[in-house]
Every structure is written in C-alpha cells, then in structure tokens.
Amino acid sequence: MGQQKPAADRITEIEAALVKHGVLAGEPDGVWDDASKEALKRFQESHHIAATGRITSLSLIALGLGPQRQPMVNAALPGTVNSAPAVASGDGDGSPRD
C-alpha cells in the first residue's frame, strides 16, 4: 500500500505554512489542488528540495511541520522529565582527570 493522502486538517496546516512563507495566496481551504502543488514546488525550490509538489518529510520539516518531540516523563519520579545523563570530564572511562 502506498502513502495515505493527508487529512483535510493537515492539508490546511500545510497550506497555512505555505501562506506564511509567501508562496501561496489566499486562505487555506484543506484542498490539495494545483495551486497548493505549485506553491509547494516554489517553496521546495527556494529551500533546495526536489521540486515535486509532493508533500515530503523534508518539505514538512522545512515548513516547520515536522515531527514534534515531547520530553519523556520519568515514570519512577512523577512530574520529572528525563534529560541526557551527565558526562564526567576525563579520559572517557568515567574517571575524573587529575
């Protein structure tokens, strides 16, 4: 099975980003038509992405609509957020440098 067509609300979101970037005129309507495709092609060209008019992950990221990462919540400590482990300075074996 190929890639699914985005829902109308996602298309509206993409069109709104294209309007914001000045490559699509008018109001987002949730319909991926020729005007939407041509606007995406212009955006892709200006961002050195293959200008296909197809909604790609690179295009979405460039539009600021890529995946959103949420901080992981530490289940052991309610209300805390995990962060990267601290790294001790030294020679890489975890022991401090003299």
MDAnalysis code that builds the backbone (N, CA, C; Angstrom):
import MDAnalysis as mda
import numpy as np

u = mda.Universe.empty(294, n_residues=98, atom_resindex=np.repeat(np.arange(98), 3), trajectory=True)
u.add_TopologyAttr("name", ["N", "CA", "C"] * 98)
u.add_TopologyAttr("resid", np.arange(1, 99))
u.add_TopologyAttr("resname", ["MET", "GLY", "GLN", "GLN", "LYS", "PRO", "ALA", "ALA", "ASP", "ARG", "ILE", "THR", "GLU", "ILE", "GLU", "ALA", "ALA", "LEU", "VAL", "LYS", "HIS", "GLY", "VAL", "LEU", "ALA", "GLY", "GLU", "PRO", "ASP", "GLY", "VAL", "TRP", "ASP", "ASP", "ALA", "SER", "LYS", "GLU", "ALA", "LEU", "LYS", "ARG", "PHE", "GLN", "GLU", "SER", "HIS", "HIS", "ILE", "ALA", "ALA", "THR", "GLY", "ARG", "ILE", "THR", "SER", "LEU", "SER", "LEU", "ILE", "ALA", "LEU", "GLY", "LEU", "GLY", "PRO", "GLN", "ARG", "GLN", "PRO", "MET", "VAL", "ASN", "ALA", "ALA", "LEU", "PRO", "GLY", "THR", "VAL", "ASN", "SER", "ALA", "PRO", "ALA", "VAL", "ALA", "SER", "GLY", "ASP", "GLY", "ASP", "GLY", "SER", "PRO", "ARG", "ASP"])
u.atoms.positions = np.array([
    [0.847, -1.181, 0.000],
    [0.000, 0.000, 0.000],
    [0.888, 1.239, 0.000],
    [0.528, 2.255, -0.782],
    [1.294, 3.496, -0.875],
    [0.987, 4.437, 0.269],
    [1.551, 5.622, 0.154],
    [1.355, 6.643, 1.181],
    [-0.091, 7.122, 1.176],
    [-0.641, 7.303, 2.357],
    [-2.009, 7.777, 2.515],
    [-2.095, 9.276, 2.223],
    [-3.238, 9.700, 1.727],
    [-3.481, 11.118, 1.495],
    [-3.703, 11.801, 2.843],
    [-3.065, 12.950, 3.076],
    [-3.262, 13.648, 4.359],
    [-4.722, 14.075, 4.538],
    [-5.145, 14.128, 5.772],
    [-6.489, 14.593, 6.109],
    [-6.603, 16.086, 5.793],
    [-7.827, 16.546, 5.602],
    [-8.077, 17.950, 5.241],
    [-7.477, 18.915, 6.255],
    [-7.520, 18.565, 7.559],
    [-6.961, 19.483, 8.560],
    [-5.443, 19.576, 8.448],
    [-4.775, 18.472, 8.051],
    [-3.325, 18.506, 7.855],
    [-2.994, 19.322, 6.598],
    [-3.796, 19.166, 5.547],
    [-3.582, 19.956, 4.335],
    [-3.762, 21.443, 4.647],
    [-4.766, 21.766, 5.445],
    [-4.979, 23.163, 5.843],
    [-3.755, 23.693, 6.575],
    [-3.190, 22.876, 7.451],
    [-1.991, 23.266, 8.202],
    [-0.818, 23.512, 7.246],
    [-0.652, 22.639, 6.260],
    [0.430, 22.789, 5.282],
    [0.208, 24.044, 4.440],
    [-1.031, 24.244, 4.003],
    [-1.335, 25.434, 3.214],
    [-1.096, 26.707, 4.023],
    [-1.446, 26.695, 5.297],
    [-1.216, 27.868, 6.155],
    [0.282, 28.175, 6.234],
    [1.106, 27.136, 6.324],
    [2.558, 27.345, 6.357],
    [3.049, 27.903, 5.022],
    [2.476, 27.435, 3.927],
    [2.858, 27.956, 2.613],
    [2.462, 29.421, 2.471],
    [1.298, 29.789, 3.002],
    [0.869, 31.197, 3.005],
    [1.860, 32.020, 3.829],
    [2.201, 31.509, 5.002],
    [3.136, 32.205, 5.899],
    [4.484, 32.439, 5.220],
    [4.909, 31.491, 4.402],
    [6.191, 31.611, 3.699],
    [6.068, 32.389, 2.392],
    [4.861, 32.875, 2.095],
    [4.670, 33.753, 0.953],
    [4.627, 33.090, -0.405],
    [4.399, 31.772, -0.451],
    [4.366, 31.090, -1.736],
    [2.953, 30.675, -2.155],
    [1.979, 30.862, -1.257],
    [0.586, 30.552, -1.573],
    [-0.264, 31.749, -1.195],
    [-1.103, 32.178, -2.128],
    [-2.002, 33.309, -1.877],
    [-3.364, 32.779, -1.451],
    [-4.080, 33.593, -0.702],
    [-5.430, 33.219, -0.310],
    [-5.471, 32.527, 1.032],
    [-6.632, 31.992, 1.324],
    [-6.865, 31.319, 2.602],
    [-6.726, 29.807, 2.435],
    [-6.121, 29.123, 3.407],
    [-6.055, 27.664, 3.360],
    [-7.475, 27.087, 3.357],
    [-7.710, 26.090, 2.478],
    [-9.044, 25.514, 2.394],
    [-9.082, 24.000, 2.592],
    [-7.926, 23.391, 2.818],
    [-7.893, 21.951, 3.060],
    [-8.016, 21.106, 1.804],
    [-7.922, 21.734, 0.638],
    [-7.998, 21.013, -0.632],
    [-6.634, 21.100, -1.313],
    [-6.010, 19.960, -1.548],
    [-4.693, 19.934, -2.185],
    [-4.897, 19.972, -3.696],
    [-4.942, 21.194, -4.226],
    [-5.218, 21.403, -5.642],
    [-3.953, 21.866, -6.362],
    [-4.107, 22.249, -7.630],
    [-2.944, 22.672, -8.425],
    [-2.233, 23.875, -7.818],
    [-2.997, 24.812, -7.260],
    [-2.377, 25.998, -6.642],
    [-1.521, 25.586, -5.446],
    [-1.995, 24.630, -4.655],
    [-1.238, 24.144, -3.498],
    [0.046, 23.456, -3.955],
    [-0.063, 22.620, -4.979],
    [1.103, 21.897, -5.503],
    [2.148, 22.862, -6.053],
    [1.681, 23.857, -6.812],
    [2.614, 24.835, -7.383],
    [3.292, 25.652, -6.277],
    [2.544, 25.994, -5.239],
    [3.127, 26.732, -4.111],
    [4.184, 25.887, -3.422],
    [3.888, 24.604, -3.225],
    [4.868, 23.730, -2.587],
    [6.107, 23.591, -3.464],
    [5.933, 23.509, -4.783],
    [7.090, 23.450, -5.684],
    [7.967, 24.686, -5.528],
    [7.334, 25.872, -5.467],
    [8.114, 27.111, -5.285],
    [8.864, 27.077, -3.951],
    [8.180, 26.627, -2.914],
    [8.818, 26.535, -1.596],
    [9.993, 25.553, -1.656],
    [9.767, 24.386, -2.249],
    [10.822, 23.378, -2.337],
    [12.031, 23.919, -3.101],
    [11.788, 24.580, -4.213],
    [12.899, 25.160, -4.991],
    [13.699, 26.142, -4.156],
    [12.997, 26.995, -3.435],
    [13.689, 28.023, -2.649],
    [14.457, 27.440, -1.461],
    [14.133, 26.198, -1.094],
    [14.822, 25.542, 0.025],
    [15.704, 24.380, -0.441],
    [15.979, 24.344, -1.747],
    [16.876, 23.347, -2.329],
    [16.415, 21.920, -2.032],
    [15.107, 21.722, -2.146],
    [14.486, 20.405, -2.018],
    [13.948, 20.062, -3.401],
    [14.000, 18.797, -3.785],
    [13.474, 18.393, -5.091],
    [12.061, 18.947, -5.265],
    [11.879, 19.760, -6.295],
    [10.620, 20.473, -6.511],
    [9.611, 19.578, -7.227],
    [8.957, 18.734, -6.447],
    [7.999, 17.779, -6.989],
    [6.553, 18.209, -6.768],
    [6.332, 19.082, -5.799],
    [4.963, 19.433, -5.431],
    [4.322, 18.383, -4.554],
    [5.076, 17.348, -4.232],
    [4.582, 16.300, -3.335],
    [4.957, 16.644, -1.898],
    [4.073, 16.303, -1.007],
    [4.321, 16.547, 0.419],
    [5.297, 15.481, 0.907],
    [6.512, 15.923, 1.229],
    [7.553, 15.004, 1.698],
    [7.967, 15.379, 3.110],
    [8.649, 14.462, 3.763],
    [9.101, 14.737, 5.127],
    [10.066, 15.921, 5.149],
    [10.966, 16.018, 4.159],
    [11.896, 17.156, 4.125],
    [11.147, 18.472, 3.963],
    [10.112, 18.457, 3.133],
    [9.317, 19.674, 2.935],
    [8.601, 20.061, 4.223],
    [8.021, 19.078, 4.899],
    [7.312, 19.359, 6.148],
    [8.254, 19.909, 7.208],
    [9.443, 19.341, 7.292],
    [10.426, 19.830, 8.267],
    [10.814, 21.265, 7.936],
    [11.067, 21.547, 6.657],
    [11.442, 22.907, 6.244],
    [10.314, 23.900, 6.516],
    [9.066, 23.437, 6.414],
    [7.912, 24.292, 6.703],
    [7.686, 24.467, 8.202],
    [8.435, 23.729, 9.013],
    [8.248, 23.786, 10.463],
    [7.129, 22.881, 10.935],
    [6.775, 21.886, 10.114],
    [5.667, 20.995, 10.440],
    [6.123, 19.552, 10.620],
    [7.398, 19.371, 10.915],
    [7.926, 18.026, 11.097],
    [7.458, 17.417, 12.403],
    [7.990, 16.254, 12.726],
    [7.586, 15.569, 13.956],
    [7.875, 16.418, 15.188],
    [6.974, 16.358, 16.116],
    [7.144, 17.073, 17.374],
    [7.631, 16.089, 18.429],
    [8.672, 16.447, 19.112],
    [9.198, 15.574, 20.168],
    [8.756, 16.096, 21.521],
    [8.222, 15.193, 22.304],
    [7.806, 15.537, 23.658],
    [8.853, 14.996, 24.632],
    [9.143, 15.730, 25.702],
    [10.093, 15.198, 26.678],
    [9.527, 13.937, 27.323],
    [10.410, 12.990, 27.598],
    [9.983, 11.757, 28.258],
    [9.777, 12.041, 29.742],
    [8.704, 11.533, 30.279],
    [8.429, 11.697, 31.698],
    [8.972, 10.483, 32.417],
    [9.707, 10.705, 33.491],
    [10.289, 9.627, 34.282],
    [9.178, 8.988, 35.100],
    [8.837, 7.746, 34.774],
    [7.742, 7.056, 35.467],
    [8.080, 6.813, 36.930],
    [9.367, 6.682, 37.252],
    [9.760, 6.413, 38.637],
    [9.586, 7.639, 39.524],
    [9.699, 8.815, 38.949],
    [9.576, 10.047, 39.708],
    [8.495, 10.911, 39.075],
    [7.267, 10.790, 39.537],
    [6.176, 11.554, 38.914],
    [6.491, 13.045, 38.851],
    [6.225, 13.606, 37.665],
    [6.420, 15.038, 37.483],
    [7.815, 15.434, 37.056],
    [8.720, 14.468, 36.911],
    [10.072, 14.811, 36.477],
    [10.235, 14.500, 35.005],
    [11.187, 15.154, 34.396],
    [11.468, 14.958, 32.981],
    [12.865, 14.406, 32.850],
    [13.004, 13.361, 32.033],
    [14.325, 12.785, 31.789],
    [15.174, 13.761, 30.998],
    [16.436, 13.791, 31.283],
    [17.374, 14.575, 30.494],
    [18.565, 13.694, 30.185],
    [19.444, 14.171, 29.337],
    [20.622, 13.394, 28.976],
    [21.482, 13.194, 30.216],
    [22.088, 12.032, 30.354],
    [22.938, 11.786, 31.517],
    [24.155, 12.696, 31.507],
    [24.570, 13.095, 32.676],
    [25.761, 13.933, 32.792],
    [26.978, 13.099, 32.453],
    [27.948, 13.711, 31.795],
    [29.177, 13.025, 31.431],
    [30.304, 13.658, 32.213],
    [31.049, 12.809, 32.930],
    [32.180, 13.313, 33.707],
    [33.324, 13.647, 32.773],
    [34.029, 14.733, 33.068],
    [35.200, 15.036, 32.253],
    [36.309, 14.080, 32.649],
    [37.095, 13.714, 31.724],
    [38.169, 12.769, 31.981],
    [38.630, 12.181, 30.668],
    [39.144, 10.956, 30.735],
    [39.677, 10.351, 29.523],
    [38.702, 9.405, 28.858],
    [37.432, 9.478, 29.211],
    [36.437, 8.679, 28.548],
    [36.073, 7.412, 29.286],
    [36.819, 7.076, 30.375],
    [36.478, 5.853, 31.099],
    [35.596, 6.146, 32.297],
    [35.138, 7.393, 32.430],
    [34.247, 7.756, 33.509],
    [34.959, 8.238, 34.753],
    [36.267, 8.085, 34.799],
    [37.014, 8.546, 35.976],
    [37.439, 9.997, 35.770],
    [37.408, 10.797, 36.845],
    [37.811, 12.200, 36.697],
    [39.289, 12.322, 36.360],
    [39.612, 13.394, 35.686],
    [41.003, 13.663, 35.306],
    [41.697, 14.313, 36.487],
    [42.975, 13.976, 36.683],
    [43.757, 14.585, 37.778],
    [44.248, 15.949, 37.440],
])
